[in-house]
């Protein structure tokens, strides 16, 4: 399901998700709503619920020449990393050009206010943008379990160990109470 309506109409436990949710709400005397639906597909998909259950992560990827179940184990490690590191984007191509322009402008203005020479402002801005991308793009972040590698390097290395190739193609990090992205 890619919409809340489609999810509520989907079959579940002898009825639909909607009837199951209504039954659960009646039983626990609380109101639980579905505020957001995220759909990811891939050769392998893995999820992780961070204790105490207020954050969930799902990661999808390709698995060429690798058993999808083994690839899913690797992606689960990535999901745990996403829970801890909260990346905003998959990779540099996923970042809106307006965001990068804003980061550049902020860096230039800050450096200018600090009295840096005009000639070096573009280099300073590019350094700030590179740091922003490294910090906020999943594939270029230092992997939480082995900081000597990026997430992309970890995934590629594990793929080779398993006799093929694995690549992350998408992720979603969701917190309890969140609704659709604005």
Secondary structure, 3 states (H helix, E strand, C coil): CCCHHHHHHCEECCEEHHHHHHHHHHHHCCCCCCCCCCCCCCCEEEEEEECCCCEEEEEEEEEECCCHHHHHHHHHHHHHHHHHHCCCECCHHHCCHHHHHHHHHHHHHHHHHCCCCHHHHHHHHHHHHHHHHHHHEHHHCEECCEEEEEHHHHHHHHHHHCCCEEEEEEEEEEECCCCCCC
